[in-house]
Amino acid sequence: MTRSERKWDHIRFAIEKRQNRSTVFDDIKFIHQSLPNISVNDVRLDHSIGELSLGSPIFINAMTGGGGEKTYRINKKLAIAAKNKGLAMAVGSQMSALKDKGERYTYEVVRKENPQGIIIANLGSEATLENAKMAIEMIAANALQLHLNVIQELTMPEGDRDFTGALKRIETIVTGVDVPVIVKEVGFGMGMETVEALSSVGVAVVDVGGAGGTNFAEIENKRREKTLSFFNEWGIPTPISIIEAASISEKISIIGSGGFLTGHDIAKGIAMGASGIGMAGFFLRILVEQGLEELHKEIDTLHNELIMIMTALGAKSISELEKAPLIISGETYHWLNQRGIDTTKYSCRSIK
């Protein structure tokens, strides 16, 4: 099977698999504020993630590219949506275009369609510094995403089996490129240990990519003769992963991704400690099944829902939403308690 065919397999299986919002999101509840003392017109959604200034905390997370004409058309439409709605956008792994220059156009279209937007390049942790510089140059990227996908590779029939030296390669890239580096999981979450290790080599932004969104173990298992079914249930749920990451250091900026489907989910993710929320499979399915106009409408809906929730809480900005008091219960509470994280810091805080 060619790399291009494998890319399209990933897209096809991701669309076929209905995304189920993680029930762990239900463990997180906002404390109602009867006197918010603000208007919807007071709410602003512009925010910063590390060195990146964004018009919205929502961004289009890495999906595809390198799969020929089909992935070109998807990236073109996603870039149009990003431009029209003021969202940042990450492309899928560019390694295919580094190995085959004929695939470059499937990524370059993103910058052509959105010349002034925030565009994020993407490579795996096997990348070299030279690879990183080429990927950034290819799309004039404002940042670089390095993805960690150990479980996907282990499940993939033709995947990698050697993950030694990844942290050292990440450190080399962080110190050797001129744009911010975001290290991202692809759907199995980051625990405290991983975030602490990344912070120790200079990584300032992590995307926890928690369990609950697109499940690449399930996708790769569809391509195996004998499945590794235990990996289908593997990983750290997104809300838990955000809180674990936030417990390490205030110097680390966190992006939450994995299973976000509504403005309510997004608001919870931000209040748990994420500076931004990445959405991939949810947007992809709407685009492929309903078209670009419906994707535009859905992004508007998410923004409107987020504004309503922030108004109800009295949060005029994303920074204030990050301080909204929360009650954490259920599986999330028990997990965090076992990991030594005190949840009362969320329940006893105040925006004011």
N, C-alpha and C positions, 0 to 999 in steps of 0.2 A: 504493500500500500504506500502511495506517495504521501509526502507531507501535506500537500494540498488536499488530497482525499481525506486524510485524517482530520484536518482543520474543519472540513465540511461535516464530517461525522460528529464532531463536537457540537457544532451549531445545531445540527438536526436533532441529536439526542437531547440537547438542552431545551429545545422548543417542545419536543414531545413530552418531556418530563414536566408535569405540572408542579410549579413551585409551591411548597407548603410553608406558610409563615410559621416560624418556630414558636411553639407554645410557651417557651421560656419568656417571651416578650410579655406574657400575661402576668408574670411574677413582678413586673415593674408597674407601679401605680403612682400617678401624680397626686399630691395633696391639694385639694381644691382651695382656691383663694376667692372668697366672696367679695373682696374689695381690691380688684387688680389695679384700679386707678389709672388705666391707660385706654387709648382708642386703637382700633385696628390700624389707623393711619399713623400711629406712633411706631409701629413695628418695622424693623429693617432686617433684611436677610443677608446683606453683604457681610463678609467675614474673611478671616485669614486662616490658612492652614500652614503653619511654619512661615516660610518666606512668600507664599503664594496668596495674593489678594483676589478673592473670589466674589462674584455677584450673588451667589447662592451657596448654602452649605451642601446642596445636592450636586453630585457630579456623575457623569456617565463613566462607569468603570470599565476596565479592560475586557474586551470580548473577542475580537477577531482581527483578521488580516492574514495575508499570505496564502489564501485559499483560492486565488484566481478571481474571476469576474464576480462570483456570488458574494465573496467577502468584500470586494471593492464596492459593490452596490450598497451593502449593509453599512460599511464605514462612511460612505458618502452621505447617506441619509442621517446617520447618527451625528455626523459633523454639522449638518444643516440644523438639526434639532438643537445641538449645543450652541450654535451661533444665535439662533432665533430666541432661545430661552435663557441665554447668558450662563450656561453651565460649562464647567471644565470637562474635559474628556480625555480618557486614557485609551490608547490603542492596545490590541492584543500583542502577544510576543512577536518581536521583529526579527527573531533569529532566522526565520525562513527567508526573509528578504536579504539578510546578510549572507546567506548561503546561496541564494538565487536572486540575482538582481532583477529578474523578470517579475518578481513579486513586489518590488518596491512601490509600484503605483497603487497597490491596495492599501498602503499606509499613507503615502504622500497626499492622497486625495483629502485627507482630514485637514491638513494645513491649507490646501488650496481652497477648500470650502469655507474655512474659518480662519482667515489670515491673522486676525487680531486676538483670537481666543487663547485660553489656557489649554495647551495640549501636553499630554504626558506620554513620554516614550515608555517602552516596556521590554524587558528581557528577563530571562531566568537567572538563577544564582550561579549557573555555570559560566556566565558571561565574563569576558575579560574586560580590562579597561579600554582597550581598542574597540571592542564590540560596543561598549557603552557610548563612546564618543561618536561612533558611526550611527548608532540608533538615534541619538539626540540630533545629530546633524540632518539625518534623513527627513525629519518632520519639523525642524526648528523648534524642538521641544522646550517647554518651560520647566520641566522636571522629568525625572526618570524613575520609573517603577521597576524594582527588582522583585520578581515573584518567587515565592517558596512553594513548591508543589511536590513534596516528598511522597505523600500518599497517592497522588495522581500518577506519578512516575512509577511507583512500585506496582500499581494496579494495571498500568498501561502495558500491553503485551510487549511492545518494543521500547519501553521506557528505560530511564537511567536506573542504575543500581548502586552507584557510588556517589555519595554526597559529602565526601571529605573535602575540607578546605573552603567551604562555602562562606563562612564568616570572614576569613581572610580576604577572599575575593571581593566581598561586599565592602570591607574596609578600604581596599585599594581603590575601588570605584568612588566611594564617598569622598576620599581625599583627592581624587584625580580628575573629577569633572567640575564644571562651573555652574551646574544647576542643582537644586535640591534633589535628594534621593529619598524615595519612599520605598520601604520594604513591605511587601504585601504577601499575605497568605492567600491561597486560592480556594478556601472553603472549609478549612479544618481548624481555624482559630489559632491565636497566639496566647501562650501562657506567660506568666511573669518571668520565667526563666529565659524564654526567647527574647522578650522585650528588653530585659536587663542586658543580655549579651549584645544585642544590636546597639543599645545605647552606649555600651562600653567602647564600641569602635566608631562612634561619631554619628550614628543614624539618628536623625531628629524627628522623622515622621514614620509611623507604622500604620499600615492598613491591616486590621486584625483578620479580615476575611473569615469570619466565623462560620460554624456549621449552622445550617438553616436555609441557605440559598441554593444555588446550583451545586449539585453534588457530583464532583468529577470522579469519585470512586464508582458511583453507580453508572456514570457514562462509560468509563473505561471497562467496567465489568461487562457491559453489553458487547464489548469487542473481544472478550476473552472466551476461550473454549471452556475453561473451568474457572468459575468466579472466585474471587477473594471476598466473600460476602461480609466478613467481619469488618472490612473497611467501609462498608456502606453506612454503618452507624458510628463511625469514628469521628472524633473531633470535639472541640469546645464550642458550645453554643455562643452565638454572637454577643448577646448582652453580657454574659459572664466574661467573655474574652475582652470586651471593652473595659470592664471594671478591673480585671486583672492588669491590663496594660496601664490603666490610669493610676494604679497603686504604686507603680515603679518610680515615676518622677514627673513633676510638672513641666520639666524641660522637653518631654516627649509629646509631640502632637499626634493625636490619634484620629484615624479615619475608621469609621465603622462600616462594614459591609457584610452581607450574608443574610438574606431573608427579609429585608425591609420592603414592605408593600404599601404602606399608608403614611400619611402625614403624622399620624399618632405614633407609629413605630419610629419615624425619623426624629420626632421630638424627644422620645424616650432615649434614643441612642445618643443624642446631643447632651441630654441631662445626665446620662451615665458617664460622660467624659469624652465623647467624640467631638472633634471640631468640624468634621464633615462626614457625609454619608454617601457611599458609593452604591450605585444600582446598576446591575448588568442584565441578568436573565429576565427580570421583570420588564425592563424596557425593550429588550430584544424581542420578546414574545409579542408585545403590542405592535412593534414596528413590522414584524414579518406577517402577523396575522391580520392586523387592522390598518396598517399604513402610517405614514409620517404625520398626517393631520391628527390622527387619534393619539399618537405619541405626544404631540404638542399639547393636546387637551389634557392628557394625563399629568404632564409636568406642571401645567397650570393648576390642576386640582391639588397636587401635592403641595405646591407653594401656598395655595389658599388655605388648605387644612392646617398647615404649619403656622400660618399667620393667626388663624382662629385660636389654636391651642396656646400660642404665645400670648395672645391678648387675654385669654382666660387666666393665665398664670401671672400676668403682670410683667412679662418679659419683653422689653423693647428691642433687645438685640440678642444675637446668638450667644454672646458672652454672658448675658443675664440668664438665658435659658439654661446654660451650663450650671447655674447655681440653684435651679428650681428644686425644692424639696421632694424627695421620692420615698416611697415605702417599698422595700424589697422583701419578697416572701418566697415560699415554695422551694423548688429545686435550686433556684439561684441563690437564695439565702443560705441553704444548707451547704452548697458548694463553696461559697465565699467564706462561710464560717470555718469549714474544714481547711481552707487555704490561709486562714489567719487574717482575713480582711474584715475590718469593722464596718458594718453597713450603717451604723448610726450617723456617720458623717454625712450620709445622703439624707437621712430623715430629719436631722436637726438643723440643717442649714437654711438660709433664707436669701432670696434675691435682693431684698432691701438692705 
